[in-house]
Amino acid sequence: MGMRYTLRVFKGMTQSQFRAKVEETAHAVGATLLWAASGERESYFSLSSNGDVHSAYLPYQDGDFSFFQNLGRTTGLPWIELRIQEGALWDYTLFRGDQCMDTFSVCPQYWSDPPQATAIIFEGGTIKRFVFKVFGPRLYKDPEEKLRTWSGKPDVLASLWGLPRERIERYLVNWGFKIDPDDEMTFEYTLTGRAYPDDEHDYGDYEQFFDVLRALGAVDPVDQHTLRLPKAAR
């Protein structure tokens, strides 16, 4: 299994206003929040701000998505869940408040339908993809529906984020997906080059995620805090 990394990035409010909303949400859900306190690994919470853009990392707890959905509802702000998937690609879900506004993936055709477990292994610089057992029913009626669902709407992201469309639209493109005809476990992305001249990462490199993060005005969060969510009832 390759790298997985999920950030939630919110747009709007000053740092103090946003932190007040985090406190309000934590109190509402019965969580424990301690600013500038690094506690147990399980309660690790990182939150950093760059102007009115706030990026949060809460990696080790069940209920993390529900917490940020509640925070979105409390703030009413646009926010984006930006994800690195399996050390192979990146994607996002865009919200306003608690309402989903858009979804995007650089390569939705990477995922099997029905959903299956996937492992990525690098051998001599070649990406190999191993797919395991089926987990459930089909999610899409055909491959075209899956592509449409994850094609992204640059106008929606630009409008919610207050950016020119031209600043982000070149990221919202499909990388292409080509399976080696001699080895169905091996694939490559077909799109080459970089989205923008000042980017650090190419198409086909999951670390393009960090170029996107920079385009959104966000920073990779480094400030350490403690957020302990309540345990789900069993």
TORKOL-4160 file (C-alpha; in steps of 0.2 Angstrom, whole numbers, padded with zeros to 4 digits, m for minus):
234
<pt num="1" X="0000" Y="0000" Z="0000"/>
<pt num="2" X="0007" Y="0017" Z="m0005"/>
<pt num="3" X="0006" Y="0034" Z="0003"/>
<pt num="4" X="m0010" Y="0041" Z="0009"/>
<pt num="5" X="m0012" Y="0059" Z="0015"/>
<pt num="6" X="m0027" Y="0069" Z="0017"/>
<pt num="7" X="m0028" Y="0088" Z="0021"/>
<pt num="8" X="m0044" Y="0098" Z="0024"/>
<pt num="9" X="m0041" Y="0116" Z="0018"/>
<pt num="10" X="m0054" Y="0130" Z="0022"/>
<pt num="11" X="m0055" Y="0147" Z="0014"/>
<pt num="12" X="m0061" Y="0162" Z="0023"/>
<pt num="13" X="m0059" Y="0171" Z="0040"/>
<pt num="14" X="m0044" Y="0176" Z="0050"/>
<pt num="15" X="m0034" Y="0164" Z="0059"/>
<pt num="16" X="m0042" Y="0169" Z="0076"/>
<pt num="17" X="m0059" Y="0168" Z="0069"/>
<pt num="18" X="m0056" Y="0151" Z="0062"/>
<pt num="19" X="m0049" Y="0144" Z="0077"/>
<pt num="20" X="m0064" Y="0150" Z="0087"/>
<pt num="21" X="m0075" Y="0140" Z="0075"/>
<pt num="22" X="m0063" Y="0125" Z="0078"/>
<pt num="23" X="m0066" Y="0127" Z="0097"/>
<pt num="24" X="m0085" Y="0129" Z="0094"/>
<pt num="25" X="m0086" Y="0113" Z="0084"/>
<pt num="26" X="m0075" Y="0103" Z="0096"/>
<pt num="27" X="m0086" Y="0108" Z="0110"/>
<pt num="28" X="m0102" Y="0104" Z="0101"/>
<pt num="29" X="m0096" Y="0086" Z="0097"/>
<pt num="30" X="m0088" Y="0083" Z="0114"/>
<pt num="31" X="m0070" Y="0083" Z="0108"/>
<pt num="32" X="m0055" Y="0088" Z="0118"/>
<pt num="33" X="m0045" Y="0102" Z="0110"/>
<pt num="34" X="m0028" Y="0108" Z="0117"/>
<pt num="35" X="m0019" Y="0122" Z="0106"/>
<pt num="36" X="0000" Y="0121" Z="0105"/>
<pt num="37" X="0001" Y="0104" Z="0114"/>
<pt num="38" X="0007" Y="0088" Z="0106"/>
<pt num="39" X="0000" Y="0073" Z="0115"/>
<pt num="40" X="m0002" Y="0055" Z="0111"/>
<pt num="41" X="0000" Y="0050" Z="0093"/>
<pt num="42" X="m0019" Y="0045" Z="0091"/>
<pt num="43" X="m0024" Y="0063" Z="0095"/>
<pt num="44" X="m0011" Y="0072" Z="0084"/>
<pt num="45" X="m0019" Y="0087" Z="0075"/>
<pt num="46" X="m0010" Y="0099" Z="0064"/>
<pt num="47" X="m0017" Y="0116" Z="0059"/>
<pt num="48" X="m0008" Y="0130" Z="0050"/>
<pt num="49" X="m0014" Y="0146" Z="0042"/>
<pt num="50" X="m0009" Y="0157" Z="0028"/>
<pt num="51" X="m0019" Y="0173" Z="0028"/>
<pt num="52" X="m0037" Y="0167" Z="0026"/>
<pt num="53" X="m0033" Y="0149" Z="0021"/>
<pt num="54" X="m0032" Y="0136" Z="0034"/>
<pt num="55" X="m0025" Y="0118" Z="0032"/>
<pt num="56" X="m0029" Y="0104" Z="0044"/>
<pt num="57" X="m0022" Y="0087" Z="0046"/>
<pt num="58" X="m0030" Y="0074" Z="0058"/>
<pt num="59" X="m0024" Y="0057" Z="0053"/>
<pt num="60" X="m0027" Y="0044" Z="0066"/>
<pt num="61" X="m0045" Y="0045" Z="0072"/>
<pt num="62" X="m0061" Y="0038" Z="0067"/>
<pt num="63" X="m0074" Y="0051" Z="0064"/>
<pt num="64" X="m0062" Y="0064" Z="0057"/>
<pt num="65" X="m0072" Y="0067" Z="0041"/>
<pt num="66" X="m0088" Y="0070" Z="0052"/>
<pt num="67" X="m0078" Y="0082" Z="0062"/>
<pt num="68" X="m0073" Y="0093" Z="0047"/>
<pt num="69" X="m0090" Y="0091" Z="0040"/>
<pt num="70" X="m0097" Y="0099" Z="0056"/>
<pt num="71" X="m0084" Y="0112" Z="0055"/>
<pt num="72" X="m0089" Y="0116" Z="0037"/>
<pt num="73" X="m0107" Y="0117" Z="0043"/>
<pt num="74" X="m0102" Y="0129" Z="0058"/>
<pt num="75" X="m0091" Y="0140" Z="0047"/>
<pt num="76" X="m0101" Y="0140" Z="0031"/>
<pt num="77" X="m0085" Y="0141" Z="0022"/>
<pt num="78" X="m0079" Y="0133" Z="0006"/>
<pt num="79" X="m0067" Y="0119" Z="0010"/>
<pt num="80" X="m0058" Y="0105" Z="0001"/>
<pt num="81" X="m0053" Y="0088" Z="0006"/>
<pt num="82" X="m0037" Y="0085" Z="m0004"/>
<pt num="83" X="m0030" Y="0067" Z="m0005"/>
<pt num="84" X="m0015" Y="0058" Z="m0010"/>
<pt num="85" X="m0021" Y="0040" Z="m0014"/>
<pt num="86" X="m0009" Y="0025" Z="m0013"/>
<pt num="87" X="0006" Y="0035" Z="m0018"/>
<pt num="88" X="m0001" Y="0035" Z="m0036"/>
<pt num="89" X="m0012" Y="0049" Z="m0039"/>
<pt num="90" X="m0022" Y="0064" Z="m0030"/>
<pt num="91" X="m0040" Y="0069" Z="m0030"/>
<pt num="92" X="m0052" Y="0080" Z="m0020"/>
<pt num="93" X="m0070" Y="0083" Z="m0014"/>
<pt num="94" X="m0075" Y="0101" Z="m0013"/>
<pt num="95" X="m0088" Y="0108" Z="m0001"/>
<pt num="96" X="m0097" Y="0124" Z="0004"/>
<pt num="97" X="m0102" Y="0122" Z="0022"/>
<pt num="98" X="m0107" Y="0104" Z="0023"/>
<pt num="99" X="m0113" Y="0102" Z="0005"/>
<pt num="100" X="m0103" Y="0093" Z="m0008"/>
<pt num="101" X="m0100" Y="0105" Z="m0023"/>
<pt num="102" X="m0088" Y="0095" Z="m0034"/>
<pt num="103" X="m0077" Y="0080" Z="m0035"/>
<pt num="104" X="m0061" Y="0077" Z="m0045"/>
<pt num="105" X="m0048" Y="0064" Z="m0048"/>
<pt num="106" X="m0033" Y="0065" Z="m0060"/>
<pt num="107" X="m0036" Y="0047" Z="m0065"/>
<pt num="108" X="m0053" Y="0039" Z="m0059"/>
<pt num="109" X="m0050" Y="0025" Z="m0071"/>
<pt num="110" X="m0036" Y="0019" Z="m0059"/>
<pt num="111" X="m0050" Y="0012" Z="m0047"/>
<pt num="112" X="m0058" Y="m0004" Z="m0051"/>
<pt num="113" X="m0077" Y="m0005" Z="m0051"/>
<pt num="114" X="m0084" Y="m0014" Z="m0041"/>
<pt num="115" X="m0071" Y="m0007" Z="m0028"/>
<pt num="116" X="m0056" Y="m0019" Z="m0025"/>
<pt num="117" X="m0041" Y="m0018" Z="m0014"/>
<pt num="118" X="m0026" Y="m0011" Z="m0023"/>
<pt num="119" X="m0007" Y="m0011" Z="m0019"/>
<pt num="120" X="0006" Y="m0002" Z="m0029"/>
<pt num="121" X="0024" Y="m0008" Z="m0030"/>
<pt num="122" X="0038" Y="0000" Z="m0039"/>
<pt num="123" X="0051" Y="m0012" Z="m0048"/>
<pt num="124" X="0065" Y="m0004" Z="m0056"/>
<pt num="125" X="0056" Y="0013" Z="m0058"/>
<pt num="126" X="0041" Y="0004" Z="m0066"/>
<pt num="127" X="0024" Y="0006" Z="m0057"/>
<pt num="128" X="0015" Y="m0011" Z="m0054"/>
<pt num="129" X="m0003" Y="m0012" Z="m0048"/>
<pt num="130" X="m0010" Y="m0027" Z="m0040"/>
<pt num="131" X="m0029" Y="m0029" Z="m0038"/>
<pt num="132" X="m0036" Y="m0041" Z="m0025"/>
<pt num="133" X="m0054" Y="m0046" Z="m0021"/>
<pt num="134" X="m0070" Y="m0037" Z="m0024"/>
<pt num="135" X="m0078" Y="m0028" Z="m0010"/>
<pt num="136" X="m0096" Y="m0023" Z="m0016"/>
<pt num="137" X="m0107" Y="m0019" Z="m0030"/>
<pt num="138" X="m0103" Y="m0008" Z="m0044"/>
<pt num="139" X="m0103" Y="0011" Z="m0041"/>
<pt num="140" X="m0106" Y="0017" Z="m0058"/>
<pt num="141" X="m0117" Y="0011" Z="m0073"/>
<pt num="142" X="m0102" Y="0013" Z="m0085"/>
<pt num="143" X="m0084" Y="0019" Z="m0086"/>
<pt num="144" X="m0090" Y="0036" Z="m0094"/>
<pt num="145" X="m0101" Y="0039" Z="m0079"/>
<pt num="146" X="m0086" Y="0037" Z="m0067"/>
<pt num="147" X="m0076" Y="0049" Z="m0078"/>
<pt num="148" X="m0089" Y="0062" Z="m0078"/>
<pt num="149" X="m0092" Y="0061" Z="m0059"/>
<pt num="150" X="m0073" Y="0064" Z="m0056"/>
<pt num="151" X="m0069" Y="0076" Z="m0070"/>
<pt num="152" X="m0070" Y="0092" Z="m0059"/>
<pt num="153" X="m0077" Y="0109" Z="m0063"/>
<pt num="154" X="m0064" Y="0122" Z="m0063"/>
<pt num="155" X="m0077" Y="0136" Z="m0063"/>
<pt num="156" X="m0084" Y="0130" Z="m0047"/>
<pt num="157" X="m0067" Y="0128" Z="m0038"/>
<pt num="158" X="m0061" Y="0145" Z="m0045"/>
<pt num="159" X="m0078" Y="0154" Z="m0039"/>
<pt num="160" X="m0078" Y="0147" Z="m0022"/>
<pt num="161" X="m0059" Y="0150" Z="m0019"/>
<pt num="162" X="m0059" Y="0167" Z="m0027"/>
<pt num="163" X="m0046" Y="0162" Z="m0040"/>
<pt num="164" X="m0045" Y="0165" Z="m0058"/>
<pt num="165" X="m0050" Y="0150" Z="m0067"/>
<pt num="166" X="m0033" Y="0151" Z="m0077"/>
<pt num="167" X="m0024" Y="0148" Z="m0061"/>
<pt num="168" X="m0031" Y="0131" Z="m0057"/>
<pt num="169" X="m0039" Y="0124" Z="m0073"/>
<pt num="170" X="m0023" Y="0115" Z="m0079"/>
<pt num="171" X="m0023" Y="0104" Z="m0064"/>
<pt num="172" X="m0040" Y="0098" Z="m0067"/>
<pt num="173" X="m0036" Y="0086" Z="m0082"/>
<pt num="174" X="m0035" Y="0067" Z="m0083"/>
<pt num="175" X="m0018" Y="0060" Z="m0083"/>
<pt num="176" X="m0023" Y="0046" Z="m0095"/>
<pt num="177" X="m0020" Y="0027" Z="m0090"/>
<pt num="178" X="m0012" Y="0014" Z="m0101"/>
<pt num="179" X="m0010" Y="m0004" Z="m0096"/>
<pt num="180" X="0005" Y="m0013" Z="m0103"/>
<pt num="181" X="m0002" Y="m0026" Z="m0116"/>
<pt num="182" X="0011" Y="m0038" Z="m0111"/>
<pt num="183" X="0008" Y="m0037" Z="m0092"/>
<pt num="184" X="m0009" Y="m0031" Z="m0086"/>
<pt num="185" X="m0002" Y="m0028" Z="m0069"/>
<pt num="186" X="0009" Y="m0014" Z="m0075"/>
<pt num="187" X="0003" Y="0003" Z="m0080"/>
<pt num="188" X="0009" Y="0021" Z="m0084"/>
<pt num="189" X="0001" Y="0038" Z="m0085"/>
<pt num="190" X="0001" Y="0045" Z="m0103"/>
<pt num="191" X="0000" Y="0064" Z="m0099"/>
<pt num="192" X="0017" Y="0072" Z="m0098"/>
<pt num="193" X="0024" Y="0090" Z="m0094"/>
<pt num="194" X="0019" Y="0102" Z="m0080"/>
<pt num="195" X="0003" Y="0111" Z="m0077"/>
<pt num="196" X="0012" Y="0128" Z="m0074"/>
<pt num="197" X="0030" Y="0134" Z="m0077"/>
<pt num="198" X="0033" Y="0137" Z="m0059"/>
<pt num="199" X="0027" Y="0120" Z="m0053"/>
<pt num="200" X="0039" Y="0108" Z="m0045"/>
<pt num="201" X="0030" Y="0092" Z="m0050"/>
<pt num="202" X="0025" Y="0084" Z="m0067"/>
<pt num="203" X="0008" Y="0076" Z="m0072"/>
<pt num="204" X="0009" Y="0058" Z="m0067"/>
<pt num="205" X="0018" Y="0063" Z="m0051"/>
<pt num="206" X="0006" Y="0062" Z="m0035"/>
<pt num="207" X="0016" Y="0076" Z="m0027"/>
<pt num="208" X="0008" Y="0088" Z="m0039"/>
<pt num="209" X="m0004" Y="0088" Z="m0024"/>
<pt num="210" X="0008" Y="0101" Z="m0016"/>
<pt num="211" X="0008" Y="0112" Z="m0032"/>
<pt num="212" X="m0011" Y="0112" Z="m0030"/>
<pt num="213" X="m0010" Y="0116" Z="m0012"/>
<pt num="214" X="0001" Y="0131" Z="m0016"/>
<pt num="215" X="m0011" Y="0137" Z="m0029"/>
<pt num="216" X="m0025" Y="0137" Z="m0017"/>
<pt num="217" X="m0014" Y="0148" Z="m0005"/>
<pt num="218" X="m0012" Y="0134" Z="0008"/>
<pt num="219" X="0003" Y="0128" Z="0017"/>
<pt num="220" X="0007" Y="0110" Z="0022"/>
<pt num="221" X="0002" Y="0111" Z="0041"/>
<pt num="222" X="0016" Y="0110" Z="0054"/>
<pt num="223" X="0009" Y="0118" Z="0070"/>
<pt num="224" X="0005" Y="0104" Z="0082"/>
<pt num="225" X="m0010" Y="0103" Z="0093"/>
<pt num="226" X="m0021" Y="0090" Z="0102"/>
<pt num="227" X="m0038" Y="0085" Z="0096"/>
<pt num="228" X="m0046" Y="0070" Z="0104"/>
<pt num="229" X="m0063" Y="0065" Z="0096"/>
<pt num="230" X="m0076" Y="0056" Z="0106"/>
<pt num="231" X="m0076" Y="0037" Z="0104"/>
<pt num="232" X="m0090" Y="0031" Z="0093"/>
<pt num="233" X="m0104" Y="0021" Z="0102"/>
<pt num="234" X="m0103" Y="0003" Z="0098"/>
